Amino acid sequence: MQLLDAHNLETYLRERGWIDNREQVEIRALTGGVSNQVLFVGRKPAAQSFVVKQARPQLRVDDPWFCSVDRIAREIAVIEACGQLLAGLDQPAIHAVVPTIVAVDPENYCFAMSAAPAEHVVWKTLLLSGQADQNIARRCGTLLGTLHAQSWRHVGLEQALNDRQFFIDLRLDPYYRHLSRLFPEDSERLDWLVDLVLENRHSLVHADFSPKNLLVYDDGLMLVDFETGHFGDPAFDLGFFLSHLVLKTVYRAPQVTSYLGLITAFWEEYLLVVSARLTAAERNSLEDRAVLNLAGCLWARLDGKSKIDYLSNASQRDLVRRLARGWLYESPKLDEAVQQLDAAVAQLKPD
């Protein structure tokens, strides 16, 4: 496997005919992820810029964390599946797209995909800066709800995306199972949560649906990073995404009202979309499991292998752990959890 970087990519692209020999390109490494080499290839306006992504076997985190580079093929399959699920729908209403595959090199475990518009901003950046736009949250609810509803009990996708090993290697083990090893007094509950996720198989699951993977531009969104995708429990997507909104709420306190509104706006739009496909009993069960995964993901972002880097205040971190552990055992409804979050943040005191 030839390891690609900003220095050798141009030669690589020319050798494979992905760009013309006379074409001038701008290449730069993109940051933010821990599992892959991601390189932007800027081209003149007449040609489409694209992004090259290559899997790496060892993730860039403090704790040892490995995953097979074969996951790049899964990412391609999930991108194509998501594109098909969104095709033909009312795009102006969804305001969201996924990349298209430009070229594939299976021998070097990499591929090229279309890039987001140049003026895009990563939603995580906006959230950390204090911009809590509920319209973006609503579009996220519409997008995730569409992917879940359109793939609900989809036999073809269940067969195509049946293998969940990459999801286990990149999510369940470094998140819930790592916590179980660190906190033996909670291991029974955390191991039960792992079993709950694995027992439920209902739809396509992105498993990395977070503000860092949502690129915002004008009235649009592009969703990226699909390597953990599989057919499984959509409650994990919900818990994973909501954990990021909760963490931003705590981080941006006392701007609590505007950030709590993101959770409500997202959830209302999500339910609006999936209600056409799910029964009331299915929706209730999904919400219960979503809050449990919210608890697990929230706790894991502090003490799992993939730790957030922006919540350094000890009082904030203690609050997050307390909420996460409480929700894991009590399993409140989402609106009750939001109320508890609101009350807890109001009592925060600076170090």
KAKA-V339564 format. One record per backbone hydrogen bond with DSSP energy under -1.0 kcal/mol. NH is the residue of the N-H (numbers start at 1). CO is the residue of the C=O. If there is no record, write none. Layout:
{{NH/CO} {NH/CO}}
This chain:
{{9/5} {12/8} {13/9} {14/10} {15/11} {16/12} {18/13} {23/20} {26/42} {28/40} {30/38} {37/54} {39/52} {40/28} {41/50} {42/26} {47/44} {50/41} {51/113} {52/39} {53/111} {54/37} {55/109} {56/35} {59/65} {60/34} {61/59} {67/57} {71/68} {72/69} {73/70} {75/71} {76/72} {77/73} {78/74} {79/75} {80/76} {81/77} {82/78} {83/79} {84/80} {85/81} {86/82} {87/83} {89/86} {91/89} {93/90} {94/90} {95/91} {97/221} {102/112} {103/112} {105/110} {110/105} {111/53} {112/103} {113/51} {114/100} {115/49} {120/117} {121/216} {123/214} {124/211} {126/122} {127/123} {128/124} {129/125} {130/127} {131/126} {137/133} {138/134} {139/135} {140/136} {141/137} {142/138} {143/139} {144/140} {145/141} {146/142} {147/143} {148/144} {149/145} {150/146} {153/202} {154/151} {158/154} {159/155} {160/156} {161/157} {168/164} {169/165} {170/166} {171/167} {172/167} {173/168} {175/171} {177/172} {178/173} {179/175} {180/176} {181/177} {182/178} {183/179} {186/183} {190/186} {191/187} {192/188} {193/189} {194/190} {195/191} {196/192} {197/193} {198/194} {199/195} {200/196} {202/232} {203/232} {205/230} {210/208} {213/210} {214/211} {215/222} {216/121} {217/220} {220/217} {222/215} {223/97} {224/213} {229/226} {230/205} {231/161} {232/203} {236/233} {238/234} {239/235} {240/236} {241/237} {242/238} {243/239} {244/240} {245/241} {246/242} {247/243} {248/244} {249/245} {250/246} {251/247} {252/248} {255/252} {256/254} {259/255} {260/256} {261/257} {264/260} {265/261} {266/262} {267/263} {268/264} {269/265} {270/266} {271/267} {272/268} {273/269} {274/270} {275/271} {277/274} {278/274} {283/279} {284/280} {285/281} {286/282} {287/283} {288/284} {289/285} {290/286} {291/287} {292/288} {293/289} {294/290} {295/291} {296/292} {297/293} {298/294} {299/295} {300/296} {301/297} {302/299} {303/299} {304/300} {305/174} {308/301} {317/313} {318/314} {319/315} {320/316} {321/317} {322/318} {323/319} {324/320} {325/321} {326/322} {327/323} {328/324} {329/325} {330/326} {331/327} {337/333} {338/334} {339/335} {340/336} {341/337} {342/338} {343/339} {344/340} {345/341} {346/342} {348/345}}
